[in-house]
Amino acid sequence: MVEKSTLHIPSFPTSGTLFSGFTLLLVCVDENFNVIRINPALAALLGTDMAEARNKSVWQHVITGVDGDQIEKRLAYLPDDEPGLWFASELGRADQRGLISWHLVRLRCTAPDQPSMVFSGVDITAMLHAEQQRQATAIQARAIVRTAVDAIIVINQRGCIELFNPAAEKLFGYPAAEAISQNVSILMPEPYASEHNLYMENYLETGVASIIGIGREVTGRKKDGSLFPMHLSVGEFQLEDGRHFAGIVRDRTEVNRMQAQIIEVSDREKQLIGQDLHDGVGQVLSGAAFLAKALSTRLRKKSPSESAQAEQLATLISSAISQNRQLSRGLQPLTNADELPSALEALAMQLETVSSVKCAVRVRDWPRGMDLSTSTHLYRIAQEAMNNATKHAHAKQVEVGLKVAPSGLRLTIRDDGVGLVRANYRRKGLGLSIMQYRARAIGGRLDIRSTHGNGTTIICEIEHPVGRQGKKNHGPTKKTDKISKTSQAPASD
């Protein structure tokens, strides 16, 4: 019969390979708690010979640092149906610190000269150190999360918030107690909030991610409903209860404002330089060309050779005027906002002239009354996208669309090139960040849709920059009619 704190057996094997082979720490004692035998594992741990501990008090020579009298009293009053006594003791060696967990049970052996009790122990020193290290690491991690300048948010695979650090509280306006257990979509504007659960399900099923492990700029939504630009980096990790995702959020409002200001100042300087070239250098060159032509006319009868030289000089000056005009137009492509459609068509013609790319422009319902800054930013976005299509994507066809959509104004640049890989956007120096900044500077949003080998579509949308009155329909150009026969869809869609 075996009970929990008293073991009824014929005899206990204190000799032989069974006792010696135990990896547990074993010590058998008599009714007076004197040692009968310790096993090799315990002797090695104590640094003693098994014979040295025999017939000595277990509390003085084996299990030290505990109140033996108190343990004996507890054992005396312990019913048989109770589990044995559990207690811990420090390792009794000066050169080694440690902790041992002991379990004491009574023996009721029918054979003579058998031990009355047996202690079984486990050295939990390494386990204790590991737990202490784990606790220290956890404390350190909590301190880092708590004091981090960036917002840190952890969600589970259902999208529910599990961690919301103080920086996240400050950034989004939600107390941690209110945010935790809610779906992370409360921090997103529409339509992303409604689409987030579906995106999570698709990712968990397919493993195809658009932001995890990459990081990009997105729009966040605060508790008061206000929106702000933020950079989001997301990582994934696995715990026993499933997959979890940690997001690090950084507010980009001030950075974007400064970047937009830098771009605005740069554009203003370009416009001033372009205007100076046009009004200053251009006028001087025009005057010089006029004088050279007049001189050629006057010298035609008196000195034909000198007249020819003057005519040659006039031709060179005219060439300089043309180059100055092109340089001025590059620095100042627009003098008023309504020139954007014609400027895009001129840009397309220039692109076709210097490359083998076929470029089409389609403008629908162009709104009058737009400010010059917005038109200039749209022109620069289109210019950068068209340059990328020819230089990096090796496109054969480029389509530019500009129209008023129900949601506002939409600029679309589509090419049939090799496409872009999102992870290489920044590394390849494609100017996409500048395009993003320009879109934000005019209150717009830039969407880049590209897969390797299937071309790239860049869409810039601005919510109602002007009213719909005074719209001008330029219609398709001849080039557009020619290209649209082979394209899959119009660029202005």
N, C-alpha and C positions, 0 to 999 in steps of 0.2 A: 504494500500500500504506500503510495506516494502522496504526501501532503505538501503544502506550499512552503512552510518554514521548517518542517521536520521530514527528513528523508529516512524511510524505513527500508533497509536493505540488509542482506546477509553480511556483507563486508564491503569496505571501501578500498579500492586498489591503490595503496600508498607505495607500491613498488612495481617494477616492471616498466615495459615500454608505454603502457597506457598512461600511467601517471606522468612519466618523464616526457611523453610526447605532447602533452597539452601545451598550447601556446598561451592559454590563460595562466595567470599567476595564481598558484594554489599553495595553501598552507593548511595542514591538518593539526588540530590541537586536541588536548584532553579536556576533562571537565573543569580543570583549573586554568585553562587557557595557556597551558604550556605547549610549546611546539613539539609535535611528533615528527613531522617531516615537511619540508618545502620542496617544490619541484624545481628542476633546473632553470626554467625560465625566470622564476622569482629570484633564485640564487644569483643568476647572472645580472639581473637588474640591480640587486642590492650590493653586488660586488663582494659576496661572501661565499664560504663553503657551506654546503647543505648540512654537514655534520656540526658546524659551529653553532647553528641556531637550535639544535635539538635540546629538549628539556628546559629551554629558557622561555621566559614570559614573552608571549607574542607581542604584548604592548611595549615592551622595552627593546626588543631586538629585531622585530620584523615590521610590525605596523606601528610606527611611532608618530608622535605629534597629535594624538587623539586622546580623548578621555575614555580610557578602557573601562573604568568602573561604571561610567554612565552607560556605555554600550552593553555591558553585562547585565545591568538592571533592566534595560529595555528588552533584552532578550529573555530574561526570566519571566517577564509579564506578557510575552508575546504568545497569543494563542496559536495552536498548530495550523489553523485554517488561514492564518495571515501569511502574506509573503514574507520571505526572510528580510533581515535588516539590510538596508543600503546605507553606506556612508563613504566618505572620502578621506584619504590621508595623503600627506606630503611624502615624497620619496625621501627615505632616510639616508641620504648620502650627501656629504659635504661638497663633493665635486660635481654634483649633478642635481638640478632642481627639476621637480616634476610633481605630478598629481596622479593618484591611483584611485579608481572607483572600486569599492569592495562590496561583495554580497556575502552575507553570513547566513548559513543554514545549519540546523542541528541534525545529527545523525542518530538513528536508532538501529544499531547493527546487532544481529543475533550472534555473530561470531565473537569470541573473546579478543581482548587487546586491540580493539578498534578505536579510531578517533571519535570523539564526542561531537566535534564540530569541524566544519571545513569553510575556509574563506576562499572565495574565487575573486580575483581582481583583474582589472584591465587598466593598462597604462594609458591615461587619457591626456597626457601632456601635449602630444602633437595636435590632438583634436582641440584641446583648450587653446593652444597657440593659434591654430587656424581660425577658431571662432573669434578670438580676440582680434586677429588681423582682419577678419571679415567685418567685425563691428567697427574697427578703426577706419577701414576703407569706406564703410557705409556712412560713418560720421563725416569723413572727409568729402565724400561725394555729395552728401546733403548740404554741407557748408558751401561747396562750389556752386551747386545749383541755386542755393538760397542767395548767395552774394553775387551771382553772375550779372553782368550788365545787360546781356542779351536775354530776351524772353526764351524760356525753355518749357516746352509742352510735350508730355508723353501721352499717347493714346494707345488703346488696345486695338485688336483686329476688328472690333465692332465700331471703331471710330469714337469711342467714349473717352473723355479726358480723364487721365489718372494722376497726372502731376501738372501743376500750374504754379511756376515759381513767382516770387515777388515782382520780378521785372515784367513778367507776363501780366500780372495784376495791374501794374502801372500802365503798361502799353495798351491793353484792351479795355481796361476799366471794370473788369469782373473780379470780385473777390474770389480767392481760390476755392472757398467753400461752396460758392455758387457755380463756378465753372466745372469743378470736378463732377464726374458722372454724366455731364451733358455731352451731346455729340459735338465734335470739333467744328461742325458746319456752322455753329453760331458765330464763329470768327470769320466767316466768308460772306461775300456779297453774292447776290444772284447773278448768273444762273449756277455758279459753282457750288453754292450751298446745297441746292437741290440735287446736283449731279454727284456729290462727293461719295455718298454711300454706294452708288453704282460703280464709281471708279474704284473704290476699295474692293468691292466684290470681284470686279474684273482683274484687278491686280493679284488678289489672293488666288484666283483660279489660273491665270496665265503667267504671272510673274513679269509682265510687261509694264514698266514704270515710265512716267513722263517727268517725274521730279525726284523720286527717291534715289539717293546717292549722287545727285547732280547739283541741285540747288539753283534757284532762279528767282527773279523778282515777280511777285504776285501782289494782289490787292487784298488788304485785310479790312475787317469790319469791327469797329469798336462797339461797346455796349450801347452807346448813345446813337448808333446807326451811322456815324461818320466813317468814311473810307480813307485809307491811307496806303501808300506804297510800302512794301516790306520785302526784304530778301529772306527767303525761306530755304533752309537746308534740312533735309530729312534723312534719317538713318533708321535701319531696321535691326531689331535684336529679338532673340527667342528666349522665353522663360517657360517654366513648367506649365503655366496656364495658357500658353499660346504666343502668337507673334505680337510684338509691340513696336511702336514707331515713335522716335524722338525727333522733335522739330526744334530747330534753333531759329529764332525770328529776330530780325534787326530792322528797326524803323529806318526807312530810306527817305523820309519826307525832307529833312534838311539837306541831305546829300543831293537829292534830286533837284531841290530848289537851287542849290549852288551850281550844279552842273548845267541846269537850264539857263541860269544867269550867265555862266561862262560862255555857253553857246550863243546866247543872245548878244553878249558883248562882242564875241568873235564875228558874228554875222553883221553886226552894226559897223564894226571896223572894216570888214570886207566891202560893205556897201559904200562907206565913205571913201575907201581907196578906189573902188570902181567908179564912183562919181567923180573923184578927182581926176582919174585917168580919162574919163569921158569928157568932162567939162574943161579940164586944164590941159593935159597933154594932147588930148584929141583936138582941141581948138588950135593949139599951137601948130600941130602937124597939118591941120587943114589950111591954116594960113600959109605955112611953108609950101604946101603943095600948090596953092593958088599962085603964089609968087613965082614958083618954078615954072609953072605953065605959062604965066605971063611973060617971064623972061625968055622962054623958048620961042614964044610968038614974036617978040621984038627982035630976037637974033636970027630969025629964020632967013631974012634977006641979007643981013650984014655978014653973018658968019654961020653958015649951015652946020658946020661941025660943032660949034659951041651951042647952037640951038638943039642939036641932037643930044648933047650932054645934059643940057637943061631939061629936056624931055625925059631922059633917063633918070635924072634926079627926081622929077615929078612922079615917075612910076615907082621909084623906091619909097618915096614918101607916102604914096597911096597904099603901098604894101604895108608900111608901118602903121598907117591909119587902120587898115583892116585888122592887123594883129592886135593893135591897141583896143579896137572895138570888141574883138573876141575875148581878150583878157578882161576888159571892163564888164562884159556880159557874164563871164564866169564868176567874177566877184560880186556882181550885182545883177542876177538873172532877171529880176522883176523890179519895175519901178512903180507898179500898182498891182493890187491883188487880182484884178480881172485879167491880167496877162498870163495867168498860170496855164490855161489850156494851150494857148499858142506857144508858150515857153516849153511845155512838155513835148509838143509836136516838133519844135525846133531841136530839142534834145534828142528825140528819136531819129530825126534826119541826120544829126551829127553822128549818132551811134552807128547808123547804117553806112555812113561815109567812111568812117575810120575802121570798120570791121565788116565781117561778112554776115553779121546778125541781122535778121529781118525784125523790125520793130514797128509795132502798131499802137496807136493811141485812140481810145474811144472816150469821149466826154459826153455825159448826159446830164441835163438839168443843172448846168453850172450856176450856182447862186451868186448874184451880184451883191456887193456890199461887204464881202469878207475882208478882214484886215490884212495888211501886207505881211505882217509877221507870220500869220498862219499859212498864207500862200507860199511864202518863202520856205518855211519848214517842210511843207508838203513837197515842194520842188526838190529840196535837198534829199528827202527820203527816197523819192523816185530816182533821183540821180545816183545815189549810193546803191540802191537795189539793182539798177540797170548795169552799173559798173561791175557789181558782184556777179551778175548773170553772165557777163562776157569774160571777165578775167579769171574768175574762180570756178564757176559752174559750167563753163564752156558751152553755153546755150547757143542754139541756132535760131530760136525765135523768142521774142520778148513781147508781151502784151501789157499795156498800161491802161487801166480803167479809172475813170473819175466820175462819180455820180452822187446824187443825193438819194440816200436810202431812207426808209422809214425811221431808222434809228439815228440818222444824221448823215454826215458826209463820209464817203468811203473812197479811199485810194487803194487800188489793187495793182500789184506788179507780179506777173506770172511768167515763168520761163520754163523751158523744156530741158534744162541742163541736168547735171549729174546729181543735183540735190545736195543737201547739207546734213551732217550728223550733229545733233544737238550738243554732244560733248565737245565738238571741235569749234563751236561758234566763236568762243573767245580766243582759243589757241591760234586760229588761222587769221586773226586780225581783219575780219570782214567788215568792220565798221558797224556791226549790228547794234552795239551798245549806244553809239551815237544816234542811230535811228530811233532806238528806244527813248533816249533822252529828248529828241526832237518831238516825238509823239506825245510824251508827257508834258512837254513845254506848252503845247497847244491844247492840253486837256484831252488828249486822245489815247488810244490803246493800239499797240502794235502786236499783230498776231503773225507768227512765222509758222508756216505749214510746209514741211519738207520731209521726204524720205529718200534715202540714198538711191539714186538711179531714176527717180521719178519727178525730177524738177522741184522747183520751189515757188510757193505763193506767199507774198508778203502783203498783208492787209493793214491799213491804218484807218481807224474809224474815229470820227469826232462827233460827239453828240450835239446836233443842231447848232453849228457855229453861227449861222445866220438864219433868217426866215426864208421861206420858200418863195417869197415874192421876187419878181425880177429875175427868174431863172432863165438861163440861156442854154439852148440845146445846140451844141456844135455838131452833133451827129458823127457818124463814122467817117474817118478820112479814107482816101483811096487805099492807103496801105492797110487800113483795118479791114476793108472789104476783101483784100487779097489774102491776108493772113487768116481771117476767121474761117475760111473754107477748110483749112487744115487743122485748126485748133479744136480741142475737145469742148471747150466752153468759153464764152466771152469773158474777158478779164474783168469786166465791170460787175460781174455777178457777185 
